[in-house]
Amino acid sequence: MASKINKGDLVKVIAGKDKDKEGKIIEINRKKNTVLVEGINMMTKHSKPSATNQAGGIINQEGPLDISNVMYIYKGKPTRIGFTVKDGKKVRVAKSTGDVID
């Protein structure tokens, strides 16, 4: 299934405390319409010592952002994304230039 934003895409945050920051998408939750962006919306989490984390302590990790608060970056500029059919396949298109993204 094609979607406007995929894992690994470079995006810019357009709303919230991290506005105008850029990062790569780590994870997408389609049910909640949220994304995790590398280095954006950092939160502290307190973890107990466990088998995987012997020491425990405070961990910094990315928090979820609403998918509507990020914008795809194409050739260094944020752009909206549309779809078109090329050779019988649905492909993403940058609306600002009309270029096929993938």
C-alpha positions, 0 to 999 in steps of 0.5 A, spaced: 500 500 500 502 506 498 502 512 503 504 519 503 510 518 508 514 512 509 519 509 513 526 512 512 523 519 509 526 525 510 521 530 513 521 537 517 516 538 523 511 544 521 508 544 528 509 544 535 515 545 540 520 542 535 518 546 529 523 547 523 527 541 525 528 536 520 529 528 521 528 521 518 522 517 520 524 511 524 517 508 525 510 509 523 503 508 527 498 508 522 492 506 527 494 512 531 496 516 525 503 518 528 510 518 527 517 517 530 522 522 527 529 521 529 532 526 534 525 530 534 520 530 540 525 527 545 522 524 552 525 522 558 523 515 560 525 512 567 526 504 566 527 499 572 534 494 571 532 488 567 536 483 563 537 487 557 538 493 561 542 492 567 543 499 570 536 501 569 536 509 570 533 515 565 533 514 558 532 519 552 527 517 547 523 520 541 516 521 542 510 520 537 508 526 533 502 527 529 503 525 522 500 531 520 505 535 523 511 533 519 512 535 511 516 531 506 522 534 504 524 533 496 530 537 494 531 540 500 524 544 500 518 541 504 513 539 499 506 536 499 505 529 496 500 527 491 499 520 487 499 518 480 499 512 476 506 511 471 506 504 467 500 501 471 503 503 478 501 508 483 507 512 485 508 518 489 509 525 486 512 532 489 506 537 488 511 543 488 515 540 482 511 534 479 517 529 479 516 522 481 519 521 488 519 513 488 
